[in-house]
Amino acid sequence: MWVEDRLKDYVVTLVARYGVSRAVGVTTIVAVCLSLSIKLTTCLWLGFDVDGIVLAAVIPLILTPLIGRVAYSGFSDMIKLQAALSREVSRRRVVEERLRRMASTDALTGAFNRRYFLRHAEQEVRRALRHGRSLTLMVLDLDRFKEVNDTHGHDVGDRALRRVAEACRQVMRRHDLLARMGGEEFVILLPETTLSGGQTLAERLRRVIGDISVGGEVGEERGPSRLSVSIGLSQLQPPDDDLNRLLKRADRALYQAKAQGRNQVVAREAADAGVSG
């Protein structure tokens, strides 16, 4: 019906512009004014006799349910539309969050990926240099990890990497930044941390990872393999240091830890000095 459709469009427009509560108030006022206008017009047209008064009372009684039904239908359609839009917005937010997480995290371990780490670590380095704050970088690499894969298979190797990431999260603080750089190599950025503080944290992490055993399940010929890790540390050197130099020093400390027999922590204070932990 054309009139009903027009009224419904009017109600939907009111709801969209003013909200449900205000739209109900406006519609009620319009309905009351329309009813009074019909009564007054009918009385003036037919006169204020009995027939005119009766007709003036009957016409609004006929029109009011129609207006109410149209208004209710308009409100109902608008509320359903708002609910549908809300669900769609929520769904899109979930999808966007999932995509953002996929773009920034390593799918296997749940740690941040290399790209995310480099971008955010650069920001932390600039912040530390600007405010004169301590910043330490920890690079860790599992020892003889290829033997774990060759002995127990890549499924067990993947499980080992997940357990190492869990161990890192267990030891590190909330504001530290963990990332998997590739293979069995991880990095942890430690804001507000001196080199000695980083060494303490690294030694604790080395012991926790050393307690992890993988493989040796029922049906395997070989027993479980115990993990070990070598860790290199370096502290930011103001005023002209940068992330690239920090990474290179930590990598050299890691290579030194490997060369000295693995399963140890080496802290490099400057480009040509190293301190074993």
Secondary structure by P-SEA (a helix, b strand, c coil): caaaaaaaaaaaaaaacccaaaaaaaaaaaaaaaaaaaaaaaaaaccccaaaaaaaaaaaaaaaaaaaaaaaaaaaaaaaaaaaaaaaaaaaaaaaaaaaaaaccccccccccaaaaaaaaaaaaaaaaaabbbbbbbbbbbcaaaaaaaaccaaaaaaaaaaaaaaaaacccccbbbbbccccbbbbbbccccaaaaaaaaaaaaaaaaaccccccccccccbbbbbbbbbbbbbccccccaaaaaaaaaaaaaaaaaacccbbbbbccccccccc
